[in-house]
Amino acid sequence: MKSTLLTRCIVFLDNLTIALISEDYGAEIPFIRTLELAGDNSKTIDVLIHSIKILIVL
């Protein structure tokens, strides 16, 4: 958050407690990941594609 190079910190996660802590430190939490994207076998590319689609709408 103290970076002079980055202007935003966007966090995508599936844990509400961690989301609230992240927000307390200034991160943006546009959504909580769905159960199908939060599993151990979830592919990073699927999470990224879903996240980009959400951000385009916002």
N, C-alpha and C positions, 0 to 999 in steps of 0.2 A: 504494500500500500504506500510505501515511501518512495517508490520508484519515480524517477523523473522521466522515464521512457514510456511508461504505461499510464494510461488515463483511466482505465476501468479494470476491475477484477470480477469476472463472471464465473460463478461456480455452479456446476451441475452435479447433483448428488441425489441420493435416495434416503437420506437420514435427516429427519426434521430437526433433531437436536443439533447436529453439526451445521445445518443450514442456519439456524438461529444464531449460533456462535459466529459463523462466517459473516452474517449480516452485521452483528455487533462490531466486527472489525472492518466494516466498510465494503464487503463484497456484495455483488448483486446476485440474487437467486431468482431467476425468472420462472423457474418451475422445479418441482421435485420429480426425479426420474420415475417412470412407470415400473411396475414390478417386472415386466418382461425385459426392460433395459437395465435392471438393477441386479440381475443374477450373476453368479460367478462365471457363467459361460457366455455372458453378453459380449458381443463384439464391439470394440471401440468404434469402428466405422459406423455401426448402427446408431450408437449413442450420438456421434458427431452429426450424422445426417438428421436425426430427430431434433437435435439442439439447434441446428441451423434453420430448420423449418420453423421452429418456434420463434426464434429471434427475428426472422423475416416478417412474421405476422405482428410482432410487438413493434 
